[in-house]
Amino acid sequence: MVPDKLLLTTPNPIEERLETLRELFPEAFTEGRLDLETFQKLLGMKVETGRERYGLSWAGKAEAIRAVQIPSRGTLRPKRDQSVDFDTTENVIIEGDNLEVLKLLQQAYHGKVKMIYIDPPYNTGNDFVYPDDFREGIRQYLRFTGQLSEDGVRLTTTPEEGGRIHSRWLSMMYPRLQLARSLLRDDGVIFVSIDDHELHNLRAIMDEIFGEENFLATILWQKKYAPSNDTTDFSYTHDYLLSYVKSRRFNELGKAVATLKRMERTEEQNRLYKNPDNDPRGPWMSDNYTCNKTSEQRPNLYYPIIHPKTGKEIWPSPTRVWAYSREVHERNVSENRVWWGLNQENETPRYKRFLSEVAGVVADTWWEHTDVGHTDEAKKEFKSLFGEDADAFDTPKPVRLLKRLLQLATEPDAGDIVLDFFAGSGTLGQAVLEMNQEDGGDRRFVLVQLPEPTPNPNYPTISSVTRGRVQKAAERIRSGDEKSAVQLLEPDGQDLGFRAFSLDTSNFKLWDGEAEDIQGALEGLVDNLVEGRSQEDVLFELLLKAGLPLSSKIREQEIHGQKVYSVAEGQLLVCLERPIRAETLRAMTALEPKPLQVVCLDVAFSGNDALKTNIVLEMRDRGIRFRTA
């Protein structure tokens, strides 16, 4: 009897999906492989014989899809010296290639993110584009950042001819969006900023990844408050935000249930509500009494209504039905909610919707700069924080724009997690801090940014700008600076910190199947910890691979003279001592409340297989999962 080995590379999502299919449709597998024709027949689907079909294709798409399947051999190392309130905060900023980072986040954050916002490279030929070989994984990332002895990768910003630049951009975006989707909750929403250069391609790949039925809207953001005359034909004054929900929900009428919250009503909008019949419930607005379904689709909603003045039977048009059942209609009549006109002169009814019953207004798709800010405002916000160092980043988004997204997609007091894996200057982080201060919320952010170089020696990488902005914004809020856009509700009650991490190779020596010296590689795995790594480095790799978030609270305790880490209120216990004592393991087994998982190093048993077997059995009897690394 041996303990489970903790998987030190990220799982292959394709293998997991195939295993799920194998459990549901075992007869669809022949000699261990999925038989697509049999699978389609089992689902009652018509087997397509032709090769032509609708979809977006480009050179490198197959490789981009395979990139998702390549396990990451990396880890995220904590950086206390770059963090703020490391031990108490629930916010996270990660420096590293976002493809690798998204893979590393899968186990801990799968289905937990409420909102994703990203502002990826627009692929104009003048901005940063990830190179093709970044999909090869952690080694290419380390070459790029100068952490390996080889020459660093130089990223091109030179415009290219033909379709290759589109292919490179699509190959960069596709696997990242696919991994991002799996992090979203079912009701989670993603917003992606883009301009005209790749809008059409982005819509196509997002339709493919998220499903056309989950498309919400294309939002137009007025990024400039005045046109410019330095262009040839048109002055570009807006950008786009594509929005999708992970999984749309529908009511019994087949109508989509609202995904986003409503916005607060303005006085101008409220003035549209009138009270021509002096209803004691106050101002109201009339609404359509029918819905867009046919009598064949909803026969119970197709019935006659008696006109109160003429006594005639009133039927919906042939292509529509009433929006309310007979029972609900009778209740509407008794409650004076059916409007036939002031003198009952209308031929069809309408529904009286009272202002007092309307929670808010549905957001429209045209966002003016007066409501959500513009690019000049964004640059002024950045300069007010960085002063003479404002040249470190030149394309920030306005904080008000990100606040609008947070208002629509998150709840203030539900602990919603928001993610930006093209974090740039960290505007989303600042927006979260300010929103939480305004409404007492507890939203949390995870920001990911590549250490792309900047021209500023004080902030040499964009990831240092990300951390710097969030820290400066927090300091401004904490100090009550008059330049701050918000006032503190409780000066000591809000989370204004972040844990900083950086992408690196695993803390464990992993088997290299391509090594020339097989014997040497085997001997190197006897003690499988990489030299120079701290216990905290190892701890965070283990908790992430055990499925716990990077913000988990950690408490050190001593058991029989050995250090034990209690993670997430004791859900996970980790002991990295070598050798580990039997009494330490048994004391961990007997703790109350009992842990869900216990992890220690395999080498800590020093070959004592009998002890290992006994501990596995004892923990299994208590319902504890025991694993080694």
C-alpha positions in Angstrom: 0.0 0.0 0.0 1.6 3.3 -1.1 0.4 6.9 -0.9 -0.8 8.8 -4.0 1.9 10.7 -5.7 1.2 14.4 -6.1 1.2 15.1 -9.8 4.1 17.6 -10.3 3.1 18.6 -13.8 -0.3 20.1 -14.7 -2.9 17.6 -15.9 -3.6 17.1 -19.6 -7.1 18.5 -20.1 -7.7 16.3 -23.1 -6.9 13.1 -21.2 -9.3 14.2 -18.4 -12.1 14.8 -21.0 -11.4 11.4 -22.7 -11.6 9.7 -19.3 -15.0 11.4 -18.7 -16.2 10.2 -22.1 -14.9 6.7 -21.4 -17.0 6.5 -18.2 -20.1 7.7 -20.0 -19.7 5.9 -23.3 -17.4 2.9 -22.9 -18.8 1.3 -26.1 -17.4 4.3 -28.1 -13.8 3.2 -27.4 -12.0 0.7 -29.4 -8.5 -0.5 -28.4 -8.3 2.5 -26.0 -9.1 5.1 -28.7 -12.3 7.1 -29.3 -14.2 5.9 -32.3 -15.8 9.2 -33.5 -18.2 7.5 -35.9 -19.5 5.2 -33.1 -19.7 8.1 -30.7 -21.8 10.2 -33.1 -24.2 7.3 -33.7 -24.6 6.9 -29.9 -25.6 10.5 -29.6 -28.0 10.2 -32.5 -26.0 12.6 -34.6 -25.8 12.4 -38.4 -22.3 11.3 -39.4 -20.9 13.9 -41.7 -19.1 12.4 -44.7 -17.9 15.6 -46.4 -14.8 17.5 -45.4 -16.2 21.0 -46.0 -17.6 22.8 -42.9 -18.0 26.3 -41.5 -15.2 27.5 -39.2 -12.1 29.6 -38.9 -8.8 28.0 -39.9 -5.3 29.4 -40.0 -1.7 28.1 -40.4 -0.8 26.8 -36.9 -4.3 26.2 -35.5 -3.6 22.5 -34.8 -0.4 23.4 -33.0 -2.3 26.1 -31.0 -4.9 23.5 -29.9 -2.1 21.1 -28.9 -0.5 23.8 -26.8 -3.3 23.5 -24.3 -2.6 19.8 -23.9 1.1 20.2 -23.1 1.5 20.0 -19.3 3.4 22.8 -17.6 6.5 21.8 -15.7 6.7 25.1 -13.9 5.7 26.6 -10.5 4.9 29.9 -9.0 7.4 31.1 -6.5 6.3 33.5 -3.7 8.1 36.9 -3.6 7.6 38.4 -0.1 9.8 41.4 -0.8 7.6 42.4 -3.8 4.3 41.8 -1.9 2.1 44.0 0.4 0.5 42.4 3.5 1.6 38.9 2.2 0.2 36.9 5.1 -3.3 38.5 5.2 -4.2 39.6 1.6 -6.3 37.6 -0.8 -5.1 39.4 -4.0 -2.5 37.9 -6.2 -0.1 39.4 -8.8 1.9 36.9 -10.9 4.9 37.7 -13.1 5.3 35.2 -16.0 4.1 34.0 -19.4 0.3 33.8 -19.1 0.0 30.5 -21.0 2.1 28.7 -18.5 0.5 30.5 -15.6 -3.1 29.7 -16.8 -2.1 26.0 -16.9 -0.7 26.2 -13.3 -3.9 27.8 -12.1 -6.3 25.2 -13.5 -6.5 22.8 -10.5 -6.9 25.5 -7.9 -9.1 28.0 -9.8 -11.2 25.8 -12.1 -14.7 27.1 -12.2 -14.1 29.8 -9.6 -13.5 33.0 -11.5 -16.5 35.4 -11.8 -15.1 37.9 -14.3 -12.2 38.0 -16.7 -11.0 41.1 -18.3 -8.1 41.2 -20.7 -6.6 43.8 -22.9 -4.4 41.7 -25.2 -2.0 43.0 -27.9 -4.1 44.5 -30.7 -1.7 43.1 -33.4 -1.3 46.5 -35.1 2.3 45.6 -36.1 3.6 48.1 -33.6 2.8 46.4 -30.3 4.1 43.4 -28.4 3.3 40.0 -29.9 4.2 36.8 -28.1 6.6 34.7 -30.3 5.5 31.4 -31.7 7.9 29.3 -29.7 6.5 30.6 -26.4 4.0 27.7 -26.7 7.0 25.4 -26.1 6.7 26.2 -22.4 8.7 27.2 -19.4 12.2 26.9 -21.0 11.4 29.5 -23.7 10.0 31.8 -21.0 13.2 31.5 -19.0 15.3 32.2 -22.1 13.2 35.3 -22.7 13.7 36.6 -19.2 17.4 35.9 -19.2 17.2 33.2 -16.5 19.0 30.7 -18.7 22.5 30.9 -20.0 21.4 31.1 -23.6 20.8 34.4 -25.3 17.4 36.0 -24.5 14.7 35.8 -27.1 14.2 39.2 -28.9 10.5 39.8 -29.6 9.7 41.4 -32.9 7.5 44.4 -33.4 8.1 44.6 -37.1 4.9 44.5 -39.3 4.7 41.4 -41.5 3.3 40.8 -44.9 0.2 38.6 -45.6 -1.6 36.4 -43.2 1.3 35.2 -41.0 0.9 38.0 -38.5 -2.8 37.1 -38.1 -1.9 33.5 -37.8 0.6 34.2 -35.1 -1.8 36.4 -33.2 -4.6 33.7 -33.4 -2.2 31.0 -32.3 -1.2 33.1 -29.3 -4.8 33.9 -28.3 -6.5 30.6 -28.9 -4.9 28.4 -26.2 -5.0 31.2 -23.6 -8.8 31.8 -24.2 -9.4 28.1 -24.0 -7.7 27.8 -20.7 -9.3 30.9 -19.4 -12.8 29.5 -20.1 -12.3 26.6 -17.8 -11.4 29.0 -15.0 -14.8 30.8 -15.2 -17.8 29.9 -13.1 -20.8 28.8 -15.1 -22.2 32.3 -14.6 -18.8 33.9 -15.2 -18.2 36.5 -17.8 -15.2 37.5 -19.9 -14.6 40.9 -21.5 -11.9 41.3 -24.1 -10.7 44.7 -25.4 -9.8 44.9 -29.1 -9.8 47.3 -32.0 -10.6 46.8 -35.7 -7.5 44.9 -36.6 -8.5 41.6 -35.1 -12.1 42.2 -34.1 -13.5 39.8 -36.7 -10.9 37.1 -35.9 -11.4 37.4 -32.2 -15.2 37.1 -32.6 -14.7 33.9 -34.6 -12.4 32.1 -32.1 -14.4 33.2 -29.1 -17.6 31.8 -30.8 -15.7 28.6 -31.3 -14.3 28.4 -27.7 -17.3 29.8 -25.8 -20.1 29.0 -28.2 -22.1 31.5 -30.3 -25.1 31.0 -27.9 -23.0 32.5 -25.0 -22.2 35.7 -26.8 -23.5 38.7 -24.9 -22.6 41.8 -26.8 -20.0 43.8 -28.6 -19.6 47.0 -26.6 -18.3 50.2 -28.2 -16.1 52.3 -25.9 -15.6 55.9 -27.0 -11.9 56.1 -26.2 -11.4 59.6 -27.6 -13.4 62.7 -26.8 -12.5 64.5 -30.0 -11.7 63.3 -33.6 -8.2 63.7 -34.9 -7.2 64.8 -38.4 -4.0 62.9 -38.7 -5.6 59.8 -40.4 -6.3 59.2 -44.0 -10.1 58.4 -44.2 -11.6 58.0 -40.7 -10.7 59.1 -37.3 -10.9 56.1 -35.0 -12.5 57.2 -31.7 -13.7 53.9 -30.3 -12.5 50.4 -29.3 -14.5 47.3 -28.7 -15.1 45.0 -25.8 -16.4 41.5 -26.7 -18.3 39.9 -23.9 -19.3 36.2 -23.4 -20.8 34.2 -20.5 -19.5 30.8 -19.9 -22.9 29.2 -20.0 -26.2 31.0 -20.7 -29.2 30.0 -18.7 -32.8 30.0 -20.1 -36.2 30.2 -18.4 -39.2 28.0 -19.2 -40.2 30.2 -22.1 -36.8 29.7 -23.7 -35.7 33.3 -23.0 -32.2 33.9 -21.8 -31.9 34.7 -18.1 -30.0 37.9 -17.4 -26.3 37.3 -16.8 -25.2 40.9 -15.9 -26.5 43.1 -13.2 -28.5 46.2 -14.1 -27.0 49.6 -13.8 -28.3 52.3 -11.5 -31.0 54.5 -13.0 -30.4 58.1 -13.9 -32.8 60.9 -13.2 -33.2 61.3 -17.0 -34.3 57.7 -17.3 -36.6 57.9 -14.4 -38.4 60.9 -16.0 -39.6 58.5 -18.8 -42.0 57.0 -16.2 -45.3 58.8 -16.1 -48.6 58.4 -14.1 -51.5 59.4 -16.5 -54.1 57.5 -14.5 -52.9 58.7 -11.1 -52.1 55.2 -9.9 -51.3 55.3 -6.2 -48.3 53.1 -6.8 -46.6 56.0 -8.6 -45.0 56.5 -12.1 -45.0 53.6 -14.5 -44.2 52.7 -18.1 -46.2 50.5 -20.4 -44.5 47.3 -21.8 -45.3 44.8 -24.5 -47.9 42.2 -23.5 -46.7 39.6 -26.0 -43.5 37.6 -26.4 -41.8 36.3 -29.5 -43.0 32.7 -29.6 -45.6 31.0 -31.9 -48.8 29.3 -30.8 -47.3 26.0 -31.8 -44.3 26.6 -29.5 -46.4 27.9 -26.5 -50.0 26.8 -27.0 -50.9 27.6 -23.4 -50.1 31.3 -24.0 -52.3 31.6 -27.1 -55.8 32.4 -25.9 -58.4 35.3 -26.2 -58.4 38.3 -23.9 -61.7 40.2 -23.6 -61.5 43.9 -24.3 -62.9 45.7 -21.3 -64.7 48.4 -23.3 -65.9 46.6 -26.5 -66.2 43.1 -25.1 -64.5 41.7 -28.2 -62.0 38.8 -28.0 -58.5 40.0 -28.6 -55.9 37.5 -29.9 -52.1 37.9 -30.2 -50.8 38.1 -33.8 -50.3 34.7 -35.5 -46.5 34.9 -34.9 -46.7 35.8 -31.2 -48.3 34.7 -28.0 -49.2 36.5 -24.7 -46.3 37.0 -22.3 -48.5 35.8 -19.4 -50.6 32.7 -18.7 -54.4 32.9 -18.2 -53.9 32.8 -14.5 -51.3 35.5 -14.4 -53.3 37.6 -16.8 -56.3 37.5 -14.5 -54.1 38.6 -11.6 -52.7 41.4 -13.7 -56.3 42.6 -14.4 -57.3 42.4 -10.7 -54.2 44.4 -9.8 -54.8 47.1 -12.5 -51.7 46.3 -14.4 -53.3 45.9 -17.8 -53.3 49.2 -19.8 -55.8 49.8 -22.7 -55.2 53.5 -22.9 -56.5 56.4 -20.8 -60.0 56.0 -22.3 -59.6 52.3 -23.1 -59.2 53.2 -26.8 -56.3 50.9 -27.5 -57.0 47.6 -29.5 -54.3 45.6 -27.7 -53.2 45.6 -24.0 -49.9 46.7 -22.5 -48.4 45.9 -19.2 -47.9 48.6 -16.5 -44.3 48.4 -15.1 -43.9 50.6 -12.1 -40.7 52.6 -11.4 -40.8 51.4 -7.8 -40.5 47.8 -9.0 -37.6 48.4 -11.4 -34.3 47.6 -9.9 -32.1 49.3 -12.5 -31.5 49.7 -16.2 -30.0 47.3 -18.7 -26.6 48.4 -19.9 -26.5 49.5 -23.5 -23.6 48.8 -25.9 -22.4 52.4 -26.5 -20.2 53.6 -23.7 -19.5 57.3 -23.9 -16.3 58.7 -22.5 -18.3 61.0 -20.2 -19.5 57.8 -18.4 -16.4 55.5 -18.4 -13.4 57.7 -19.2 -11.1 58.0 -22.2 -7.5 57.4 -23.0 -6.3 60.9 -22.0 -8.0 60.4 -18.6 -6.3 57.0 -18.3 -2.9 58.5 -18.9 -3.5 61.3 -16.4 -4.6 58.7 -13.8 -1.3 56.8 -14.4 0.8 60.0 -14.3 -0.8 61.1 -11.0 0.5 57.8 -9.5 3.9 57.5 -11.2 4.9 61.1 -11.8 8.2 61.3 -13.7 8.1 57.5 -14.2 4.9 57.7 -16.3 6.9 56.8 -19.4 7.1 53.2 -18.1 3.7 52.4 -19.6 1.8 54.4 -22.3 -1.5 52.5 -23.0 -3.5 52.2 -19.7 -7.2 51.9 -19.6 -9.3 54.4 -17.5 -10.3 53.1 -14.0 -13.9 54.1 -14.6 -14.1 51.7 -17.6 -13.0 48.7 -15.4 -15.4 49.8 -12.6 -18.3 49.7 -15.0 -17.4 46.0 -15.8 -17.1 45.2 -12.1 -20.5 46.8 -11.5 -22.1 44.7 -14.2 -20.4 41.3 -13.6 -19.6 41.0 -9.8 -21.4 41.2 -6.5 -19.7 43.3 -3.8 -20.0 40.9 -0.9 -19.7 37.4 -2.5 -15.9 37.1 -2.6 -15.9 37.2 -6.4 -12.6 36.5 -8.0 -11.6 38.6 -11.1 -8.8 37.8 -13.4 -6.7 39.7 -15.9 -3.9 37.7 -17.6 -2.7 40.6 -19.8 -2.6 42.9 -16.7 -0.5 45.7 -18.2 -0.3 48.6 -15.8 -2.7 46.9 -13.3 -5.8 49.1 -13.9 -8.1 46.2 -12.9 -6.3 45.8 -9.6 -6.8 49.5 -8.8 -10.4 49.4 -9.9 -11.1 46.4 -7.5 -9.5 48.2 -4.6 -11.5 51.4 -5.2 -14.8 49.5 -5.8 -14.3 47.6 -2.6 -13.7 50.9 -0.7 -16.8 52.4 -2.3 -19.3 49.7 -1.4 -17.5 47.7 1.3 -17.0 44.8 -1.1 -14.6 41.8 -0.9 -13.8 41.2 -4.5 -10.4 39.7 -5.1 -8.1 40.0 -8.1 -5.5 37.8 -9.8 -3.3 39.7 -12.2 -0.8 38.1 -14.6 1.8 40.0 -16.6 4.9 39.1 -18.6 8.1 40.9 -17.6 8.3 42.8 -20.9 11.0 45.4 -20.7 10.2 49.1 -20.4 12.4 52.2 -21.1 12.3 53.2 -17.4 15.1 52.1 -15.1 13.0 52.5 -12.0 10.3 50.2 -13.4 12.4 48.0 -15.8 9.5 45.6 -16.7 5.8 45.9 -17.2 5.2 43.4 -14.4 7.0 45.8 -12.0 4.7 48.5 -13.2 1.7 46.3 -12.4 2.9 45.8 -8.9 3.9 49.4 -8.5 0.5 50.7 -9.6 -1.5 48.5 -7.3 0.8 49.4 -4.4 0.6 53.2 -5.1 -3.2 53.1 -5.5 -3.5 51.2 -2.2 -1.2 53.7 -0.4 -3.3 56.6 -1.8 -6.5 55.0 -0.5 -5.0 54.1 2.8 -3.6 57.6 3.4 -6.9 59.4 2.5 -5.1 61.4 -0.2 -7.4 64.0 -1.7 -6.5 62.8 -5.2 -8.0 59.4 -4.4 -11.4 58.8 -6.1 -12.8 57.1 -3.1 -13.1 57.5 0.6 -12.4 54.8 3.1 -15.4 53.1 4.7 -13.3 51.4 7.4 -9.6 52.4 7.3 -8.5 49.0 8.6 -11.2 46.8 7.3 -10.3 46.4 3.6 -7.8 44.3 1.8 -5.3 46.7 0.2 -2.4 44.2 -0.3 -1.3 41.5 -2.8 0.8 38.4 -2.8 3.5 38.5 -5.6 4.6 35.4 -7.4 7.0 34.7 -10.3 6.9 31.8 -12.8 9.9 29.4 -12.6 10.8 25.8 -13.1 9.4 23.3 -10.7 11.0 23.0 -7.2 11.2 19.3 -7.9 13.5 17.5 -10.3 11.3 16.0 -12.9 12.1 13.0 -15.0 13.6 13.9 -18.4 12.8 11.1 -20.8 15.2 12.5 -23.4 18.2 12.6 -21.2 21.3 11.1 -22.7 22.7 9.9 -19.3 19.8 7.8 -18.1 21.8 6.5 -15.0 22.7 10.0 -14.0 19.2 11.2 -14.4 17.9 8.4 -12.2 20.5 9.1 -9.5 19.5 12.8 -9.6 16.0 11.9 -8.7 16.9 10.2 -5.4 16.7 13.5 -3.7 14.2 15.2 -6.0 14.3 18.8 -4.6 16.0 21.5 -6.6 18.9 23.1 -4.6 18.4 26.7 -3.5 14.6 26.5 -3.1 13.0 27.5 0.2 10.4 25.5 2.1 7.9 28.3 1.2 8.7 27.8 -2.5 7.9 24.1 -2.2 4.8 24.8 0.0 3.2 27.0 -2.6 3.8 24.5 -5.4 2.2 21.8 -3.3 -0.8 23.7 -2.2 -1.5 24.9 -5.8 -1.2 21.3 -7.1 -3.4 20.1 -4.3 -6.1 22.4 -5.6 -6.0 25.3 -3.1 -5.7 28.9 -4.3 -2.6 31.1 -3.9 -4.4 33.3 -1.5 -4.9 30.5 1.0 -4.1 31.4 4.6 -1.1 29.5 6.0 -0.3 28.9 9.7 2.9 27.3 10.9 2.8 24.9 13.9 5.2 22.6 15.6 4.3 18.9 16.0 6.8 16.8 17.9 9.5 19.2 17.1 8.8 19.3 13.4 7.4 22.2 11.4 4.0 21.6 9.9 2.1 24.0 7.6 -1.7 24.2 8.1 -3.3 25.6 4.9 -6.8 27.0 4.4 -8.0 26.5 8.0 -6.4 23.0 8.2 -7.8 21.6 4.9 -4.3 20.7 3.9 -1.4 19.8 6.2 2.2 19.9 4.7 5.3 18.7 6.4 8.6 19.1 4.5 10.9 17.8 7.3 13.5 15.2 6.4 13.3 12.6 7.8 9.7 12.8 9.0 8.9 11.1 12.3 6.2 8.5 12.7 4.8 10.3 15.8 4.5 13.5 13.7 2.5 11.7 11.0 0.2 10.1 13.5 -0.4 13.3 15.3 -1.3 14.9 12.0 -3.7 12.0 11.4 -5.4 12.6 14.8 -5.9 16.3 14.6 -9.4 17.8 15.0 -10.9 19.0 12.8 -9.3 16.4 10.6 -7.5 17.6 7.5 -8.8 16.7 4.0 -5.3 16.1 2.7 -1.8 15.5 4.1 1.3 15.9 2.0 5.0 15.2 2.8 8.1 14.4 0.8 8.6 10.9 -0.4 12.3 11.0 0.5 11.4 11.9 4.1 10.6 8.2 4.7 14.2 7.3 4.0 13.1 4.0 2.4 10.9 3.0 5.4 8.1 1.4 3.3 6.5 -0.2 6.3 5.9 3.1 7.9 4.6 4.6 4.7 2.1 1.7 4.3 0.9 2.0 7.8 0.3 5.7 7.6 -1.6 5.3 4.3 -3.9 2.9 6.0 -4.4 4.9 9.1 -5.2 8.1 7.2 -7.5 6.2 4.9 -9.4 4.9 7.9 -10.0 8.5 9.0 -11.0 9.7 5.5 -7.8 11.6 4.9 -6.1 11.7 1.5 -2.3 11.1 2.1 0.0 12.0 -0.8 3.8 12.4 -1.2 5.8 14.6 -3.6 
